[in-house]
Amino acid sequence: MIRLLPWTGADGKPCHLSTDGTGPLSRLADQIEYVQLGLAGKLLDHVRVVLSGAAPEASELRLLTAQLADALHNALLIAESRGDRLAPADADVER
């Protein structure tokens, strides 16, 4: 099985791993996905707190927007990777 990893190469291109899903690199990828999703959840909680209070400064909103974009990118990469691993090999699913 070819697995899309939750990080990109130095050139920004996706990284893939040929694996049976049980090796050390697969376990590392699982751990990184877990951490990335946990951080995204904490970031979302923080954003909700910031938005529920007094009007935030523009610089704070820019920072939060950049962090949310990074978290969304990671979550979409994880979703794509997991979807690829769940889909039957012969399925012709258009993204």
PDB file of N, CA, C and O in Angstrom:
ATOM      1  N   MET A   1       0.848  -1.158   0.000  1.00  0.00           N
ATOM      2  CA  MET A   1       0.000   0.000   0.000  1.00  0.00           C
ATOM      3  C   MET A   1       0.905   1.236   0.000  1.00  0.00           C
ATOM      4  O   MET A   1       1.954   1.255   0.645  1.00  0.00           O
ATOM      5  N   ILE A   2       0.478   2.261  -0.735  1.00  0.00           N
ATOM      6  CA  ILE A   2       1.176   3.540  -0.746  1.00  0.00           C
ATOM      7  C   ILE A   2       0.427   4.485   0.187  1.00  0.00           C
ATOM      8  O   ILE A   2      -0.775   4.698   0.031  1.00  0.00           O
ATOM      9  N   ARG A   3       1.137   5.044   1.149  1.00  0.00           N
ATOM     10  CA  ARG A   3       0.517   5.931   2.138  1.00  0.00           C
ATOM     11  C   ARG A   3       1.018   7.358   1.946  1.00  0.00           C
ATOM     12  O   ARG A   3       2.220   7.599   1.831  1.00  0.00           O
ATOM     13  N   LEU A   4       0.082   8.295   1.913  1.00  0.00           N
ATOM     14  CA  LEU A   4       0.413   9.709   1.912  1.00  0.00           C
ATOM     15  C   LEU A   4       0.775  10.093   3.340  1.00  0.00           C
ATOM     16  O   LEU A   4      -0.013   9.883   4.262  1.00  0.00           O
ATOM     17  N   LEU A   5       1.953  10.649   3.521  1.00  0.00           N
ATOM     18  CA  LEU A   5       2.424  10.989   4.862  1.00  0.00           C
ATOM     19  C   LEU A   5       1.947  12.383   5.272  1.00  0.00           C
ATOM     20  O   LEU A   5       1.660  13.216   4.413  1.00  0.00           O
ATOM     21  N   PRO A   6       1.860  12.642   6.585  1.00  0.00           N
ATOM     22  CA  PRO A   6       1.334  13.925   7.062  1.00  0.00           C
ATOM     23  C   PRO A   6       2.378  15.045   7.074  1.00  0.00           C
ATOM     24  O   PRO A   6       2.316  15.938   7.920  1.00  0.00           O
ATOM     25  N   TRP A   7       3.317  15.004   6.161  1.00  0.00           N
ATOM     26  CA  TRP A   7       4.291  16.076   6.018  1.00  0.00           C
ATOM     27  C   TRP A   7       4.693  16.137   4.559  1.00  0.00           C
ATOM     28  O   TRP A   7       4.411  15.224   3.784  1.00  0.00           O
ATOM     29  N   THR A   8       5.351  17.217   4.195  1.00  0.00           N
ATOM     30  CA  THR A   8       5.827  17.374   2.826  1.00  0.00           C
ATOM     31  C   THR A   8       7.346  17.355   2.825  1.00  0.00           C
ATOM     32  O   THR A   8       7.991  17.501   3.864  1.00  0.00           O
ATOM     33  N   GLY A   9       7.896  17.174   1.643  1.00  0.00           N
ATOM     34  CA  GLY A   9       9.337  17.195   1.497  1.00  0.00           C
ATOM     35  C   GLY A   9       9.864  18.620   1.535  1.00  0.00           C
ATOM     36  O   GLY A   9       9.090  19.572   1.631  1.00  0.00           O
ATOM     37  N   ALA A  10      11.177  18.766   1.460  1.00  0.00           N
ATOM     38  CA  ALA A  10      11.804  20.090   1.496  1.00  0.00           C
ATOM     39  C   ALA A  10      11.321  20.967   0.347  1.00  0.00           C
ATOM     40  O   ALA A  10      11.317  22.193   0.454  1.00  0.00           O
ATOM     41  N   ASP A  11      10.917  20.337  -0.749  1.00  0.00           N
ATOM     42  CA  ASP A  11      10.429  21.078  -1.913  1.00  0.00           C
ATOM     43  C   ASP A  11       8.937  21.384  -1.828  1.00  0.00           C
ATOM     44  O   ASP A  11       8.371  21.974  -2.748  1.00  0.00           O
ATOM     45  N   GLY A  12       8.295  20.986  -0.725  1.00  0.00           N
ATOM     46  CA  GLY A  12       6.864  21.244  -0.546  1.00  0.00           C
ATOM     47  C   GLY A  12       5.961  20.207  -1.189  1.00  0.00           C
ATOM     48  O   GLY A  12       4.738  20.312  -1.108  1.00  0.00           O
ATOM     49  N   LYS A  13       6.549  19.213  -1.823  1.00  0.00           N
ATOM     50  CA  LYS A  13       5.752  18.172  -2.484  1.00  0.00           C
ATOM     51  C   LYS A  13       5.359  17.093  -1.476  1.00  0.00           C
ATOM     52  O   LYS A  13       6.061  16.879  -0.487  1.00  0.00           O
ATOM     53  N   PRO A  14       4.233  16.412  -1.727  1.00  0.00           N
ATOM     54  CA  PRO A  14       3.784  15.351  -0.817  1.00  0.00           C
ATOM     55  C   PRO A  14       4.816  14.231  -0.703  1.00  0.00           C
ATOM     56  O   PRO A  14       5.549  13.944  -1.650  1.00  0.00           O
ATOM     57  N   CYS A  15       4.858  13.611   0.456  1.00  0.00           N
ATOM     58  CA  CYS A  15       5.714  12.446   0.697  1.00  0.00           C
ATOM     59  C   CYS A  15       4.831  11.210   0.765  1.00  0.00           C
ATOM     60  O   CYS A  15       3.749  11.235   1.352  1.00  0.00           O
ATOM     61  N   HIS A  16       5.304  10.137   0.161  1.00  0.00           N
ATOM     62  CA  HIS A  16       4.567   8.876   0.165  1.00  0.00           C
ATOM     63  C   HIS A  16       5.467   7.778   0.711  1.00  0.00           C
ATOM     64  O   HIS A  16       6.693   7.850   0.625  1.00  0.00           O
ATOM     65  N   LEU A  17       4.833   6.772   1.267  1.00  0.00           N
ATOM     66  CA  LEU A  17       5.546   5.637   1.842  1.00  0.00           C
ATOM     67  C   LEU A  17       4.906   4.355   1.339  1.00  0.00           C
ATOM     68  O   LEU A  17       3.688   4.191   1.405  1.00  0.00           O
ATOM     69  N   SER A  18       5.731   3.449   0.837  1.00  0.00           N
ATOM     70  CA  SER A  18       5.255   2.119   0.483  1.00  0.00           C
ATOM     71  C   SER A  18       5.344   1.276   1.751  1.00  0.00           C
ATOM     72  O   SER A  18       6.434   1.045   2.276  1.00  0.00           O
ATOM     73  N   THR A  19       4.183   0.815   2.244  1.00  0.00           N
ATOM     74  CA  THR A  19       4.164   0.180   3.563  1.00  0.00           C
ATOM     75  C   THR A  19       3.033  -0.825   3.691  1.00  0.00           C
ATOM     76  O   THR A  19       2.067  -0.802   2.929  1.00  0.00           O
ATOM     77  N   ASP A  20       3.174  -1.706   4.671  1.00  0.00           N
ATOM     78  CA  ASP A  20       2.063  -2.584   5.046  1.00  0.00           C
ATOM     79  C   ASP A  20       1.295  -1.984   6.218  1.00  0.00           C
ATOM     80  O   ASP A  20       0.314  -2.562   6.686  1.00  0.00           O
ATOM     81  N   GLY A  21       1.753  -0.804   6.696  1.00  0.00           N
ATOM     82  CA  GLY A  21       1.061  -0.097   7.767  1.00  0.00           C
ATOM     83  C   GLY A  21       1.533  -0.419   9.166  1.00  0.00           C
ATOM     84  O   GLY A  21       0.981   0.102  10.135  1.00  0.00           O
ATOM     85  N   THR A  22       2.544  -1.268   9.300  1.00  0.00           N
ATOM     86  CA  THR A  22       2.972  -1.681  10.638  1.00  0.00           C
ATOM     87  C   THR A  22       4.393  -1.262  10.985  1.00  0.00           C
ATOM     88  O   THR A  22       4.839  -1.480  12.112  1.00  0.00           O
ATOM     89  N   GLY A  23       5.111  -0.664  10.041  1.00  0.00           N
ATOM     90  CA  GLY A  23       6.510  -0.321  10.266  1.00  0.00           C
ATOM     91  C   GLY A  23       6.701   0.924  11.117  1.00  0.00           C
ATOM     92  O   GLY A  23       5.740   1.624  11.438  1.00  0.00           O
ATOM     93  N   PRO A  24       7.956   1.194  11.482  1.00  0.00           N
ATOM     94  CA  PRO A  24       8.243   2.336  12.349  1.00  0.00           C
ATOM     95  C   PRO A  24       7.866   3.685  11.723  1.00  0.00           C
ATOM     96  O   PRO A  24       7.420   4.584  12.437  1.00  0.00           O
ATOM     97  N   LEU A  25       8.033   3.842  10.422  1.00  0.00           N
ATOM     98  CA  LEU A  25       7.668   5.108   9.793  1.00  0.00           C
ATOM     99  C   LEU A  25       6.151   5.288   9.761  1.00  0.00           C
ATOM    100  O   LEU A  25       5.658   6.409   9.892  1.00  0.00           O
ATOM    101  N   SER A  26       5.415   4.205   9.589  1.00  0.00           N
ATOM    102  CA  SER A  26       3.949   4.281   9.657  1.00  0.00           C
ATOM    103  C   SER A  26       3.492   4.666  11.060  1.00  0.00           C
ATOM    104  O   SER A  26       2.570   5.465  11.220  1.00  0.00           O
ATOM    105  N   ARG A  27       4.135   4.100  12.066  1.00  0.00           N
ATOM    106  CA  ARG A  27       3.773   4.448  13.452  1.00  0.00           C
ATOM    107  C   ARG A  27       4.116   5.900  13.760  1.00  0.00           C
ATOM    108  O   ARG A  27       3.367   6.580  14.462  1.00  0.00           O
ATOM    109  N   LEU A  28       5.243   6.378  13.239  1.00  0.00           N
ATOM    110  CA  LEU A  28       5.607   7.785  13.413  1.00  0.00           C
ATOM    111  C   LEU A  28       4.572   8.685  12.740  1.00  0.00           C
ATOM    112  O   LEU A  28       4.160   9.695  13.311  1.00  0.00           O
ATOM    113  N   ALA A  29       4.156   8.323  11.536  1.00  0.00           N
ATOM    114  CA  ALA A  29       3.136   9.107  10.828  1.00  0.00           C
ATOM    115  C   ALA A  29       1.827   9.121  11.617  1.00  0.00           C
ATOM    116  O   ALA A  29       1.166  10.156  11.704  1.00  0.00           O
ATOM    117  N   ASP A  30       1.450   7.979  12.190  1.00  0.00           N
ATOM    118  CA  ASP A  30       0.236   7.919  13.022  1.00  0.00           C
ATOM    119  C   ASP A  30       0.346   8.877  14.206  1.00  0.00           C
ATOM    120  O   ASP A  30      -0.604   9.591  14.525  1.00  0.00           O
ATOM    121  N   GLN A  31       1.510   8.887  14.853  1.00  0.00           N
ATOM    122  CA  GLN A  31       1.719   9.766  16.010  1.00  0.00           C
ATOM    123  C   GLN A  31       1.661  11.237  15.603  1.00  0.00           C
ATOM    124  O   GLN A  31       1.077  12.059  16.309  1.00  0.00           O
ATOM    125  N   ILE A  32       2.265  11.562  14.470  1.00  0.00           N
ATOM    126  CA  ILE A  32       2.251  12.949  14.002  1.00  0.00           C
ATOM    127  C   ILE A  32       0.830  13.380  13.660  1.00  0.00           C
ATOM    128  O   ILE A  32       0.430  14.500  13.979  1.00  0.00           O
ATOM    129  N   GLU A  33       0.062  12.501  13.015  1.00  0.00           N
ATOM    130  CA  GLU A  33      -1.340  12.816  12.718  1.00  0.00           C
ATOM    131  C   GLU A  33      -2.114  13.086  14.008  1.00  0.00           C
ATOM    132  O   GLU A  33      -2.894  14.035  14.080  1.00  0.00           O
ATOM    133  N   TYR A  34      -1.899  12.263  15.006  1.00  0.00           N
ATOM    134  CA  TYR A  34      -2.581  12.424  16.296  1.00  0.00           C
ATOM    135  C   TYR A  34      -2.254  13.784  16.913  1.00  0.00           C
ATOM    136  O   TYR A  34      -3.143  14.488  17.391  1.00  0.00           O
ATOM    137  N   VAL A  35      -0.976  14.143  16.899  1.00  0.00           N
ATOM    138  CA  VAL A  35      -0.547  15.426  17.463  1.00  0.00           C
ATOM    139  C   VAL A  35      -1.121  16.585  16.654  1.00  0.00           C
ATOM    140  O   VAL A  35      -1.620  17.553  17.227  1.00  0.00           O
ATOM    141  N   GLN A  36      -1.055  16.492  15.324  1.00  0.00           N
ATOM    142  CA  GLN A  36      -1.569  17.570  14.478  1.00  0.00           C
ATOM    143  C   GLN A  36      -3.061  17.798  14.711  1.00  0.00           C
ATOM    144  O   GLN A  36      -3.504  18.942  14.804  1.00  0.00           O
ATOM    145  N   LEU A  37      -3.828  16.730  14.806  1.00  0.00           N
ATOM    146  CA  LEU A  37      -5.267  16.886  15.038  1.00  0.00           C
ATOM    147  C   LEU A  37      -5.544  17.428  16.437  1.00  0.00           C
ATOM    148  O   LEU A  37      -6.462  18.228  16.621  1.00  0.00           O
ATOM    149  N   GLY A  38      -4.763  17.002  17.417  1.00  0.00           N
ATOM    150  CA  GLY A  38      -4.925  17.532  18.772  1.00  0.00           C
ATOM    151  C   GLY A  38      -4.620  19.017  18.844  1.00  0.00           C
ATOM    152  O   GLY A  38      -5.341  19.775  19.493  1.00  0.00           O
ATOM    153  N   LEU A  39      -3.550  19.433  18.175  1.00  0.00           N
ATOM    154  CA  LEU A  39      -3.203  20.854  18.150  1.00  0.00           C
ATOM    155  C   LEU A  39      -4.263  21.666  17.418  1.00  0.00           C
ATOM    156  O   LEU A  39      -4.570  22.790  17.816  1.00  0.00           O
ATOM    157  N   ALA A  40      -4.821  21.105  16.353  1.00  0.00           N
ATOM    158  CA  ALA A  40      -5.884  21.803  15.616  1.00  0.00           C
ATOM    159  C   ALA A  40      -7.102  22.013  16.509  1.00  0.00           C
ATOM    160  O   ALA A  40      -7.729  23.071  16.463  1.00  0.00           O
ATOM    161  N   GLY A  41      -7.435  21.026  17.310  1.00  0.00           N
ATOM    162  CA  GLY A  41      -8.562  21.160  18.236  1.00  0.00           C
ATOM    163  C   GLY A  41      -8.314  22.234  19.278  1.00  0.00           C
ATOM    164  O   GLY A  41      -9.209  23.018  19.593  1.00  0.00           O
ATOM    165  N   LYS A  42      -7.099  22.275  19.815  1.00  0.00           N
ATOM    166  CA  LYS A  42      -6.752  23.308  20.800  1.00  0.00           C
ATOM    167  C   LYS A  42      -6.762  24.694  20.160  1.00  0.00           C
ATOM    168  O   LYS A  42      -7.206  25.661  20.778  1.00  0.00           O
ATOM    169  N   LEU A  43      -6.276  24.790  18.930  1.00  0.00           N
ATOM    170  CA  LEU A  43      -6.288  26.065  18.216  1.00  0.00           C
ATOM    171  C   LEU A  43      -7.717  26.535  17.992  1.00  0.00           C
ATOM    172  O   LEU A  43      -8.020  27.714  18.178  1.00  0.00           O
ATOM    173  N   LEU A  44      -8.586  25.631  17.598  1.00  0.00           N
ATOM    174  CA  LEU A  44      -9.989  25.991  17.386  1.00  0.00           C
ATOM    175  C   LEU A  44     -10.619  26.503  18.677  1.00  0.00           C
ATOM    176  O   LEU A  44     -11.348  27.494  18.663  1.00  0.00           O
ATOM    177  N   ASP A  45     -10.341  25.832  19.785  1.00  0.00           N
ATOM    178  CA  ASP A  45     -10.846  26.305  21.082  1.00  0.00           C
ATOM    179  C   ASP A  45     -10.340  27.718  21.380  1.00  0.00           C
ATOM    180  O   ASP A  45     -11.101  28.571  21.836  1.00  0.00           O
ATOM    181  N   HIS A  46      -9.056  27.958  21.122  1.00  0.00           N
ATOM    182  CA  HIS A  46      -8.464  29.273  21.377  1.00  0.00           C
ATOM    183  C   HIS A  46      -9.110  30.347  20.498  1.00  0.00           C
ATOM    184  O   HIS A  46      -9.418  31.441  20.971  1.00  0.00           O
ATOM    185  N   VAL A  47      -9.310  30.031  19.234  1.00  0.00           N
ATOM    186  CA  VAL A  47      -9.931  30.992  18.316  1.00  0.00           C
ATOM    187  C   VAL A  47     -11.335  31.352  18.791  1.00  0.00           C
ATOM    188  O   VAL A  47     -11.731  32.517  18.745  1.00  0.00           O
ATOM    189  N   ARG A  48     -12.073  30.365  19.242  1.00  0.00           N
ATOM    190  CA  ARG A  48     -13.431  30.636  19.738  1.00  0.00           C
ATOM    191  C   ARG A  48     -13.397  31.569  20.949  1.00  0.00           C
ATOM    192  O   ARG A  48     -14.243  32.454  21.072  1.00  0.00           O
ATOM    193  N   VAL A  49     -12.433  31.376  21.833  1.00  0.00           N
ATOM    194  CA  VAL A  49     -12.298  32.258  22.998  1.00  0.00           C
ATOM    195  C   VAL A  49     -11.960  33.678  22.540  1.00  0.00           C
ATOM    196  O   VAL A  49     -12.565  34.645  23.001  1.00  0.00           O
ATOM    197  N   VAL A  50     -11.001  33.794  21.640  1.00  0.00           N
ATOM    198  CA  VAL A  50     -10.599  35.117  21.146  1.00  0.00           C
ATOM    199  C   VAL A  50     -11.778  35.825  20.488  1.00  0.00           C
ATOM    200  O   VAL A  50     -12.001  37.012  20.724  1.00  0.00           O
ATOM    201  N   LEU A  51     -12.525  35.107  19.671  1.00  0.00           N
ATOM    202  CA  LEU A  51     -13.635  35.728  18.947  1.00  0.00           C
ATOM    203  C   LEU A  51     -14.827  36.040  19.842  1.00  0.00           C
ATOM    204  O   LEU A  51     -15.671  36.862  19.482  1.00  0.00           O
ATOM    205  N   SER A  52     -14.908  35.402  20.991  1.00  0.00           N
ATOM    206  CA  SER A  52     -16.034  35.668  21.893  1.00  0.00           C
ATOM    207  C   SER A  52     -15.775  36.866  22.803  1.00  0.00           C
ATOM    208  O   SER A  52     -16.688  37.353  23.470  1.00  0.00           O
ATOM    209  N   GLY A  53     -14.536  37.336  22.829  1.00  0.00           N
ATOM    210  CA  GLY A  53     -14.178  38.461  23.696  1.00  0.00           C
ATOM    211  C   GLY A  53     -14.219  39.780  22.948  1.00  0.00           C
ATOM    212  O   GLY A  53     -14.905  39.927  21.937  1.00  0.00           O
ATOM    213  N   ALA A  54     -13.470  40.729  23.471  1.00  0.00           N
ATOM    214  CA  ALA A  54     -13.362  42.045  22.839  1.00  0.00           C
ATOM    215  C   ALA A  54     -12.746  41.892  21.447  1.00  0.00           C
ATOM    216  O   ALA A  54     -12.069  40.906  21.156  1.00  0.00           O
ATOM    217  N   ALA A  55     -12.992  42.872  20.607  1.00  0.00           N
ATOM    218  CA  ALA A  55     -12.493  42.817  19.226  1.00  0.00           C
ATOM    219  C   ALA A  55     -10.971  42.641  19.213  1.00  0.00           C
ATOM    220  O   ALA A  55     -10.243  43.471  19.758  1.00  0.00           O
ATOM    221  N   PRO A  56     -10.498  41.564  18.592  1.00  0.00           N
ATOM    222  CA  PRO A  56      -9.052  41.330  18.554  1.00  0.00           C
ATOM    223  C   PRO A  56      -8.363  42.306  17.599  1.00  0.00           C
ATOM    224  O   PRO A  56      -8.981  42.841  16.679  1.00  0.00           O
ATOM    225  N   GLU A  57      -7.088  42.519  17.838  1.00  0.00           N
ATOM    226  CA  GLU A  57      -6.271  43.359  16.954  1.00  0.00           C
ATOM    227  C   GLU A  57      -6.124  42.671  15.595  1.00  0.00           C
ATOM    228  O   GLU A  57      -6.205  41.447  15.494  1.00  0.00           O
ATOM    229  N   ALA A  58      -5.908  43.468  14.566  1.00  0.00           N
ATOM    230  CA  ALA A  58      -5.729  42.930  13.215  1.00  0.00           C
ATOM    231  C   ALA A  58      -4.542  41.973  13.158  1.00  0.00           C
ATOM    232  O   ALA A  58      -4.607  40.948  12.479  1.00  0.00           O
ATOM    233  N   SER A  59      -3.463  42.295  13.862  1.00  0.00           N
ATOM    234  CA  SER A  59      -2.281  41.426  13.843  1.00  0.00           C
ATOM    235  C   SER A  59      -2.589  40.062  14.461  1.00  0.00           C
ATOM    236  O   SER A  59      -2.092  39.037  13.995  1.00  0.00           O
ATOM    237  N   GLU A  60      -3.414  40.056  15.514  1.00  0.00           N
ATOM    238  CA  GLU A  60      -3.797  38.786  16.136  1.00  0.00           C
ATOM    239  C   GLU A  60      -4.667  37.970  15.187  1.00  0.00           C
ATOM    240  O   GLU A  60      -4.521  36.751  15.095  1.00  0.00           O
ATOM    241  N   LEU A  61      -5.571  38.646  14.482  1.00  0.00           N
ATOM    242  CA  LEU A  61      -6.421  37.947  13.516  1.00  0.00           C
ATOM    243  C   LEU A  61      -5.595  37.371  12.370  1.00  0.00           C
ATOM    244  O   LEU A  61      -5.871  36.266  11.903  1.00  0.00           O
ATOM    245  N   ARG A  62      -4.584  38.111  11.913  1.00  0.00           N
ATOM    246  CA  ARG A  62      -3.718  37.590  10.844  1.00  0.00           C
ATOM    247  C   ARG A  62      -2.984  36.340  11.313  1.00  0.00           C
ATOM    248  O   ARG A  62      -2.898  35.355  10.580  1.00  0.00           O
ATOM    249  N   LEU A  63      -2.455  36.378  12.534  1.00  0.00           N
ATOM    250  CA  LEU A  63      -1.743  35.222  13.082  1.00  0.00           C
ATOM    251  C   LEU A  63      -2.681  34.024  13.219  1.00  0.00           C
ATOM    252  O   LEU A  63      -2.338  32.912  12.817  1.00  0.00           O
ATOM    253  N   LEU A  64      -3.859  34.254  13.784  1.00  0.00           N
ATOM    254  CA  LEU A  64      -4.823  33.163  13.942  1.00  0.00           C
ATOM    255  C   LEU A  64      -5.242  32.593  12.593  1.00  0.00           C
ATOM    256  O   LEU A  64      -5.395  31.380  12.445  1.00  0.00           O
ATOM    257  N   THR A  65      -5.426  33.472  11.610  1.00  0.00           N
ATOM    258  CA  THR A  65      -5.812  33.010  10.276  1.00  0.00           C
ATOM    259  C   THR A  65      -4.722  32.137   9.671  1.00  0.00           C
ATOM    260  O   THR A  65      -5.017  31.099   9.078  1.00  0.00           O
ATOM    261  N   ALA A  66      -3.475  32.544   9.814  1.00  0.00           N
ATOM    262  CA  ALA A  66      -2.363  31.741   9.295  1.00  0.00           C
ATOM    263  C   ALA A  66      -2.287  30.392  10.006  1.00  0.00           C
ATOM    264  O   ALA A  66      -2.067  29.362   9.369  1.00  0.00           O
ATOM    265  N   GLN A  67      -2.470  30.401  11.327  1.00  0.00           N
ATOM    266  CA  GLN A  67      -2.427  29.149  12.085  1.00  0.00           C
ATOM    267  C   GLN A  67      -3.592  28.240  11.713  1.00  0.00           C
ATOM    268  O   GLN A  67      -3.425  27.026  11.597  1.00  0.00           O
ATOM    269  N   LEU A  68      -4.771  28.826  11.526  1.00  0.00           N
ATOM    270  CA  LEU A  68      -5.931  28.028  11.112  1.00  0.00           C
ATOM    271  C   LEU A  68      -5.723  27.439   9.721  1.00  0.00           C
ATOM    272  O   LEU A  68      -6.102  26.295   9.469  1.00  0.00           O
ATOM    273  N   ALA A  69      -5.124  28.213   8.816  1.00  0.00           N
ATOM    274  CA  ALA A  69      -4.847  27.705   7.469  1.00  0.00           C
ATOM    275  C   ALA A  69      -3.888  26.517   7.531  1.00  0.00           C
ATOM    276  O   ALA A  69      -4.087  25.522   6.835  1.00  0.00           O
ATOM    277  N   ASP A  70      -2.850  26.617   8.360  1.00  0.00           N
ATOM    278  CA  ASP A  70      -1.909  25.501   8.517  1.00  0.00           C
ATOM    279  C   ASP A  70      -2.606  24.272   9.101  1.00  0.00           C
ATOM    280  O   ASP A  70      -2.388  23.152   8.641  1.00  0.00           O
ATOM    281  N   ALA A  71      -3.438  24.488  10.108  1.00  0.00           N
ATOM    282  CA  ALA A  71      -4.151  23.374  10.738  1.00  0.00           C
ATOM    283  C   ALA A  71      -5.118  22.725   9.756  1.00  0.00           C
ATOM    284  O   ALA A  71      -5.246  21.501   9.726  1.00  0.00           O
ATOM    285  N   LEU A  72      -5.801  23.544   8.948  1.00  0.00           N
ATOM    286  CA  LEU A  72      -6.721  22.996   7.949  1.00  0.00           C
ATOM    287  C   LEU A  72      -5.953  22.211   6.895  1.00  0.00           C
ATOM    288  O   LEU A  72      -6.395  21.143   6.471  1.00  0.00           O
ATOM    289  N   HIS A  73      -4.810  22.732   6.471  1.00  0.00           N
ATOM    290  CA  HIS A  73      -3.973  22.009   5.505  1.00  0.00           C
ATOM    291  C   HIS A  73      -3.600  20.628   6.057  1.00  0.00           C
ATOM    292  O   HIS A  73      -3.716  19.621   5.358  1.00  0.00           O
ATOM    293  N   ASN A  74      -3.153  20.594   7.312  1.00  0.00           N
ATOM    294  CA  ASN A  74      -2.779  19.323   7.937  1.00  0.00           C
ATOM    295  C   ASN A  74      -3.969  18.378   8.026  1.00  0.00           C
ATOM    296  O   ASN A  74      -3.844  17.191   7.727  1.00  0.00           O
ATOM    297  N   ALA A  75      -5.120  18.898   8.433  1.00  0.00           N
ATOM    298  CA  ALA A  75      -6.311  18.057   8.576  1.00  0.00           C
ATOM    299  C   ALA A  75      -6.744  17.488   7.228  1.00  0.00           C
ATOM    300  O   ALA A  75      -7.139  16.325   7.143  1.00  0.00           O
ATOM    301  N   LEU A  76      -6.671  18.302   6.173  1.00  0.00           N
ATOM    302  CA  LEU A  76      -7.044  17.815   4.843  1.00  0.00           C
ATOM    303  C   LEU A  76      -6.062  16.757   4.351  1.00  0.00           C
ATOM    304  O   LEU A  76      -6.466  15.785   3.714  1.00  0.00           O
ATOM    305  N   LEU A  77      -4.786  16.939   4.640  1.00  0.00           N
ATOM    306  CA  LEU A  77      -3.780  15.947   4.263  1.00  0.00           C
ATOM    307  C   LEU A  77      -4.036  14.625   4.989  1.00  0.00           C
ATOM    308  O   LEU A  77      -3.933  13.552   4.393  1.00  0.00           O
ATOM    309  N   ILE A  78      -4.366  14.711   6.268  1.00  0.00           N
ATOM    310  CA  ILE A  78      -4.682  13.512   7.048  1.00  0.00           C
ATOM    311  C   ILE A  78      -5.939  12.841   6.507  1.00  0.00           C
ATOM    312  O   ILE A  78      -5.980  11.619   6.365  1.00  0.00           O
ATOM    313  N   ALA A  79      -6.960  13.633   6.207  1.00  0.00           N
ATOM    314  CA  ALA A  79      -8.208  13.071   5.671  1.00  0.00           C
ATOM    315  C   ALA A  79      -7.962  12.377   4.337  1.00  0.00           C
ATOM    316  O   ALA A  79      -8.491  11.293   4.090  1.00  0.00           O
ATOM    317  N   GLU A  80      -7.162  12.998   3.482  1.00  0.00           N
ATOM    318  CA  GLU A  80      -6.855  12.383   2.187  1.00  0.00           C
ATOM    319  C   GLU A  80      -6.104  11.069   2.379  1.00  0.00           C
ATOM    320  O   GLU A  80      -6.410  10.070   1.729  1.00  0.00           O
ATOM    321  N   SER A  81      -5.125  11.078   3.272  1.00  0.00           N
ATOM    322  CA  SER A  81      -4.341   9.877   3.532  1.00  0.00           C
ATOM    323  C   SER A  81      -5.219   8.750   4.073  1.00  0.00           C
ATOM    324  O   SER A  81      -5.125   7.607   3.625  1.00  0.00           O
ATOM    325  N   ARG A  82      -6.064   9.082   5.030  1.00  0.00           N
ATOM    326  CA  ARG A  82      -6.935   8.055   5.618  1.00  0.00           C
ATOM    327  C   ARG A  82      -7.974   7.576   4.618  1.00  0.00           C
ATOM    328  O   ARG A  82      -8.305   6.391   4.584  1.00  0.00           O
ATOM    329  N   GLY A  83      -8.485   8.483   3.811  1.00  0.00           N
ATOM    330  CA  GLY A  83      -9.445   8.096   2.778  1.00  0.00           C
ATOM    331  C   GLY A  83      -8.824   7.143   1.774  1.00  0.00           C
ATOM    332  O   GLY A  83      -9.453   6.174   1.349  1.00  0.00           O
ATOM    333  N   ASP A  84      -7.570   7.430   1.394  1.00  0.00           N
ATOM    334  CA  ASP A  84      -6.868   6.542   0.468  1.00  0.00           C
ATOM    335  C   ASP A  84      -6.709   5.149   1.057  1.00  0.00           C
ATOM    336  O   ASP A  84      -6.795   4.154   0.337  1.00  0.00           O
ATOM    337  N   ARG A  85      -6.476   5.074   2.365  1.00  0.00           N
ATOM    338  CA  ARG A  85      -6.272   3.772   3.011  1.00  0.00           C
ATOM    339  C   ARG A  85      -7.579   3.022   3.217  1.00  0.00           C
ATOM    340  O   ARG A  85      -7.574   1.798   3.342  1.00  0.00           O
ATOM    341  N   LEU A  86      -8.703   3.740   3.254  1.00  0.00           N
ATOM    342  CA  LEU A  86     -10.004   3.097   3.434  1.00  0.00           C
ATOM    343  C   LEU A  86     -10.631   2.655   2.123  1.00  0.00           C
ATOM    344  O   LEU A  86     -11.379   1.679   2.083  1.00  0.00           O
ATOM    345  N   ALA A  87     -10.325   3.377   1.049  1.00  0.00           N
ATOM    346  CA  ALA A  87     -10.959   3.110  -0.243  1.00  0.00           C
ATOM    347  C   ALA A  87     -10.482   1.777  -0.807  1.00  0.00           C
ATOM    348  O   ALA A  87      -9.303   1.438  -0.705  1.00  0.00           O
ATOM    349  N   PRO A  88     -11.409   1.021  -1.405  1.00  0.00           N
ATOM    350  CA  PRO A  88     -10.999  -0.209  -2.083  1.00  0.00           C
ATOM    351  C   PRO A  88     -10.020   0.127  -3.207  1.00  0.00           C
ATOM    352  O   PRO A  88     -10.112   1.188  -3.824  1.00  0.00           O
ATOM    353  N   ALA A  89      -9.104  -0.767  -3.463  1.00  0.00           N
ATOM    354  CA  ALA A  89      -8.068  -0.525  -4.460  1.00  0.00           C
ATOM    355  C   ALA A  89      -8.639  -0.268  -5.846  1.00  0.00           C
ATOM    356  O   ALA A  89      -8.037   0.464  -6.632  1.00  0.00           O
ATOM    357  N   ASP A  90      -9.793  -0.859  -6.163  1.00  0.00           N
ATOM    358  CA  ASP A  90     -10.352  -0.705  -7.505  1.00  0.00           C
ATOM    359  C   ASP A  90     -11.413   0.395  -7.584  1.00  0.00           C
ATOM    360  O   ASP A  90     -12.034   0.568  -8.633  1.00  0.00           O
ATOM    361  N   ALA A  91     -11.631   1.138  -6.502  1.00  0.00           N
ATOM    362  CA  ALA A  91     -12.646   2.200  -6.510  1.00  0.00           C
ATOM    363  C   ALA A  91     -12.166   3.358  -7.370  1.00  0.00           C
ATOM    364  O   ALA A  91     -10.998   3.743  -7.323  1.00  0.00           O
ATOM    365  N   ASP A  92     -13.082   3.904  -8.152  1.00  0.00           N
ATOM    366  CA  ASP A  92     -12.768   5.046  -9.009  1.00  0.00           C
ATOM    367  C   ASP A  92     -13.493   6.254  -8.449  1.00  0.00           C
ATOM    368  O   ASP A  92     -14.540   6.660  -8.954  1.00  0.00           O
ATOM    369  N   VAL A  93     -12.914   6.828  -7.386  1.00  0.00           N
ATOM    370  CA  VAL A  93     -13.538   7.953  -6.695  1.00  0.00           C
ATOM    371  C   VAL A  93     -12.867   9.230  -7.159  1.00  0.00           C
ATOM    372  O   VAL A  93     -11.643   9.354  -7.116  1.00  0.00           O
ATOM    373  N   GLU A  94     -13.684  10.183  -7.607  1.00  0.00           N
ATOM    374  CA  GLU A  94     -13.146  11.464  -8.042  1.00  0.00           C
ATOM    375  C   GLU A  94     -13.107  12.423  -6.874  1.00  0.00           C
ATOM    376  O   GLU A  94     -14.067  12.519  -6.110  1.00  0.00           O
ATOM    377  N   ARG A  95     -11.995  13.137  -6.732  1.00  0.00           N
ATOM    378  CA  ARG A  95     -11.868  14.127  -5.652  1.00  0.00           C
ATOM    379  C   ARG A  95     -12.139  15.493  -6.175  1.00  0.00           C
ATOM    380  O   ARG A  95     -12.082  16.465  -5.421  1.00  0.00           O
TER     381      ARG A  95
END
